[in-house]
Amino acid sequence: MATYNISVEGTSNPAIKKFQADQFLVNHNSYEFKNIDEAANSPLAQQLFYLPFVKTVYIAQNFVAIEKYNIVEWIDVQQEVANQVEDYLNDNGLVIIEDVAAKKIPVTVYAESTPNPSTIKFVANKKLVTTSFEFKSIDDTANAPMAKALFHLPYVKEVFFDENYISVQKYDVAEWDEVVTETREFIRDYIQDGKEIVTAAQLKTPQQAEAIAEEKFESLDDISKEIVNIIEEYVKPAVASDGGNIMFKGYDPKTQNVSVILQGACSGCPSSTFTLKNGIENMLKQMLPGKINMVEAING
């Protein structure tokens, strides 16, 4: 049986603390309980409501968040709560009884245009995955039921998942004005119904995803590490806001050439490829003088 470890994390709201597990507690649903009666389908939340300072309990993916009343300070009770949650989980306690109707946090999805006219970014109000996934065709979707479902829409050409958004690239048989509402509602309903986005084998907690990334980073040479740090800090946030992703592929110390992979909205977009390639190339040449010859941008 797996052993759970619970860590305490602050939030932007000083009344709320997150008690984060190193494994997933629930699949893709999020739950909010205002009192012990609402928590009929969550034995864990019911137990927490016996603590007199607990006002609201939220359960989602790999954490339990608790909003407290002002009768105590978190510093005085947070470790006790963490221990209680950890002991409960390690005693094989139930988190959610799935066949009882739950009060789910409503799912909203909105559409954003991207620099690629063939691609729209659909942003959800909840985290969908902890690492990015790209699907070029339905053949790639064996472990991604949601992507497979999207490919059954006849105009869908490619799908990209990252954190809380999905980028969908279409064929020219349809205009986005005609199908954007249908696609947005399809995505919203799929998430709202609690259907599987990627299979359990593909799911990673944030800690697992970070550990894998760290291991990969440590295997790189020093110049490659500098390149990755520059891309992560200066390039990725802007690319993600446009519904895409950029990944470091490699650095050749002999030719001093850098190769990067473009995904999501950036993939297959001539203007993005040109702009990104030249922008990254100029940035790397300025920040790593004498170490960079050129950057090759490869569509994912």
C-alpha positions in Angstrom: 0.0 0.0 0.0 1.3 3.4 -0.9 2.4 5.7 1.9 1.1 9.3 1.8 3.2 12.3 2.9 1.6 15.6 3.5 3.3 19.0 3.3 1.8 22.4 4.2 1.7 25.2 1.7 0.4 28.8 2.1 -2.0 30.5 -0.4 -2.7 34.1 -1.4 -5.5 34.0 1.2 -4.1 33.9 4.7 -7.2 32.1 6.0 -6.5 29.1 3.7 -3.8 26.5 3.9 -3.1 23.7 1.4 -2.2 20.3 2.7 -0.5 18.8 -0.3 0.0 15.0 -0.8 2.7 13.4 -2.9 0.1 11.3 -4.7 -3.3 12.0 -6.3 -6.3 12.0 -3.9 -9.0 12.3 -6.6 -9.0 12.3 -10.3 -10.2 15.4 -12.2 -13.1 16.6 -10.0 -12.8 19.4 -7.5 -15.0 19.5 -4.4 -16.1 22.3 -2.0 -17.8 21.7 1.3 -19.1 24.5 3.5 -20.3 22.3 6.4 -20.4 18.7 7.6 -23.8 18.1 5.9 -22.5 19.0 2.5 -19.6 16.6 3.1 -21.8 13.5 3.0 -19.8 12.0 0.2 -16.4 12.8 1.8 -15.5 11.0 5.0 -12.2 12.9 5.1 -13.9 16.3 4.9 -16.4 15.2 7.5 -13.6 14.3 9.9 -12.0 17.7 9.3 -15.2 19.5 10.2 -15.0 18.1 13.7 -12.1 20.6 14.2 -13.9 23.7 15.5 -11.9 26.2 13.4 -12.6 24.6 10.0 -14.9 26.8 7.9 -14.6 25.3 4.4 -12.9 22.2 2.9 -11.7 22.0 -0.7 -10.5 18.8 -2.3 -8.8 18.6 -5.7 -6.3 16.4 -7.4 -3.4 16.0 -4.8 -4.4 18.4 -2.1 -6.9 19.4 0.6 -7.3 23.1 1.2 -8.9 24.4 4.4 -10.3 27.8 5.1 -10.4 28.5 8.9 -12.3 30.8 11.2 -10.3 33.4 13.0 -10.5 31.7 16.4 -7.0 30.2 15.8 -3.8 31.0 13.9 -2.6 28.6 11.3 0.9 28.5 12.8 -0.6 27.0 16.0 -2.6 24.2 14.3 -1.3 23.5 10.8 1.1 20.7 11.7 -1.6 19.0 13.8 -4.0 19.2 10.8 -1.3 17.9 8.4 -0.6 14.9 10.7 -4.3 14.2 11.0 -4.8 14.2 7.2 -1.6 12.1 6.7 -2.7 9.5 9.4 -6.2 9.3 7.9 -4.9 8.6 4.4 -2.3 6.1 5.6 -5.1 4.3 7.5 -6.8 3.7 4.1 -9.4 6.3 4.8 -11.8 7.3 2.0 -11.4 10.7 0.5 -14.6 10.7 -1.8 -17.4 8.3 -2.2 -17.9 8.7 -5.9 -21.4 7.3 -6.2 -22.9 10.0 -3.9 -23.8 13.3 -5.6 -21.1 15.9 -4.9 -21.1 19.6 -5.0 -18.4 20.3 -7.6 -16.8 23.5 -8.3 -18.3 24.7 -11.6 -16.0 24.4 -14.6 -15.6 27.4 -16.9 -13.7 27.4 -20.2 -13.0 30.4 -22.4 -11.4 30.7 -25.8 -8.4 32.8 -26.7 -7.0 33.5 -30.1 -3.3 32.7 -30.8 -0.7 34.0 -33.3 -1.5 30.8 -35.3 -4.9 31.4 -37.1 -5.5 27.7 -37.2 -5.2 27.3 -33.5 -7.4 28.4 -30.6 -6.4 28.2 -26.9 -9.2 26.9 -24.5 -8.5 27.9 -20.9 -10.1 26.2 -18.0 -10.5 27.4 -14.4 -8.8 24.4 -13.0 -5.6 22.5 -13.5 -5.9 19.7 -16.1 -2.4 18.2 -16.3 0.9 18.7 -14.5 3.1 18.3 -17.6 2.5 19.1 -21.3 1.3 16.6 -23.9 1.1 17.0 -27.7 -1.0 14.8 -30.0 -0.4 15.0 -33.8 -3.1 12.5 -34.6 -5.6 10.1 -33.0 -2.9 7.4 -33.1 -1.0 9.3 -30.3 -4.0 9.2 -27.9 -3.9 5.7 -26.4 -3.3 7.2 -22.9 -5.3 10.4 -23.4 -9.1 9.8 -23.6 -9.9 13.5 -23.8 -7.6 14.0 -26.8 -9.0 11.0 -28.5 -12.5 12.4 -28.0 -11.5 15.7 -29.5 -10.1 14.0 -32.6 -13.6 12.7 -33.3 -14.6 16.3 -34.1 -13.9 16.2 -37.9 -12.1 19.5 -38.1 -9.5 18.8 -35.3 -6.0 18.4 -36.7 -3.8 18.5 -33.5 -4.3 18.8 -29.8 -1.9 20.2 -27.1 -2.4 20.0 -23.3 -0.6 22.1 -20.7 -1.5 22.9 -17.1 -4.9 24.6 -17.4 -5.4 24.9 -21.1 -5.9 23.0 -24.3 -4.8 24.3 -27.7 -6.7 22.9 -30.7 -5.4 23.2 -34.3 -8.0 22.7 -37.0 -8.1 21.7 -40.6 -9.1 24.3 -43.2 -12.5 22.6 -43.7 -14.0 24.8 -41.1 -13.6 28.4 -39.8 -13.2 29.0 -36.1 -16.2 31.4 -36.2 -18.3 28.3 -37.1 -16.9 25.8 -34.6 -15.3 27.7 -31.6 -18.5 27.6 -29.5 -19.0 23.9 -30.2 -15.4 23.1 -29.3 -15.5 25.2 -26.1 -18.7 23.6 -24.9 -17.4 20.1 -25.7 -14.3 20.7 -23.6 -16.2 22.3 -20.7 -18.8 19.4 -20.6 -16.0 16.8 -20.8 -14.2 18.3 -17.8 -17.4 19.0 -15.9 -18.5 15.4 -16.2 -15.3 14.3 -14.5 -14.1 12.2 -17.4 -10.5 11.0 -17.6 -8.2 13.5 -19.3 -5.1 11.3 -19.4 -4.8 7.8 -18.0 -3.6 7.2 -14.5 -0.3 5.8 -16.0 0.4 9.3 -17.4 -0.6 11.3 -14.3 2.1 12.9 -12.3 1.9 14.9 -9.2 3.6 18.4 -9.3 6.4 17.0 -7.2 6.9 14.0 -9.5 6.9 16.2 -12.6 9.4 18.6 -10.9 11.7 15.6 -10.0 11.7 14.3 -13.6 12.5 17.8 -14.9 15.3 18.2 -12.4 16.8 14.9 -13.2 16.8 15.7 -16.9 18.3 19.2 -16.2 21.1 17.8 -14.1 22.2 15.5 -17.0 22.9 18.5 -19.3 26.3 20.2 -19.8 26.8 23.6 -18.3 26.0 25.6 -21.5 22.9 23.6 -22.1 21.8 24.4 -18.5 22.3 28.1 -19.1 20.2 27.9 -22.3 17.4 26.0 -20.6 17.3 28.6 -17.8 17.1 31.4 -20.3 14.3 29.7 -22.2 12.4 28.9 -19.0 12.6 32.4 -17.6 12.3 34.6 -20.6 10.7 32.7 -23.4 8.3 30.0 -22.1 5.9 32.3 -20.2 5.2 34.4 -23.4 4.9 31.3 -25.5 2.5 29.7 -23.0 0.3 32.8 -23.0 -0.1 32.3 -26.8 -1.2 28.6 -26.3 2.1 27.1 -27.2 5.2 25.5 -25.7 8.9 25.5 -26.4 11.3 22.7 -25.4 15.1 22.6 -25.4 16.2 19.8 -27.7 19.9 20.0 -27.8 23.1 22.0 -28.1 26.1 21.0 -30.2 29.3 22.4 -28.7 31.2 21.9 -32.0 28.9 23.9 -34.2 27.4 26.0 -31.3 24.0 25.3 -32.8 20.9 25.1 -30.5 17.7 23.2 -31.4 14.3 23.8 -29.8 10.9 22.1 -30.4 7.8 24.2 -30.9 4.5 22.7 -29.7 0.8 23.7 -29.5 -0.1 27.0 -31.2 3.5 27.6 -32.2 3.8 24.4 -34.1 3.2 24.8 -37.8 2.8 28.6 -37.6 5.3 30.2 -40.0 5.2 33.6 -38.3 5.7 32.0 -34.9 8.6 29.9 -36.1 10.4 32.8 -37.7 9.7 35.2 -34.8 10.6 32.8 -32.1 13.7 31.5 -33.9 15.1 34.9 -34.4 14.0 36.2 -31.0 15.6 33.3 -29.1 18.7 33.4 -31.3 19.3 37.1 -30.6 18.6 36.7 -26.9 21.0 33.7 -26.5 23.7 35.4 -28.5 23.4 38.5 -26.3 23.3 36.5 -23.0 25.8 33.9 -23.9 28.3 35.8 -26.1 30.6 33.6 -28.2 28.7 30.4 -27.4 25.8 30.5 -29.8 25.9 30.3 -33.6 22.3 29.7 -34.6 19.0 28.4 -33.3 17.0 25.8 -35.2 13.2 25.7 -34.4 11.6 22.4 -35.1 7.8 21.9 -35.2 6.8 19.3 -32.7 
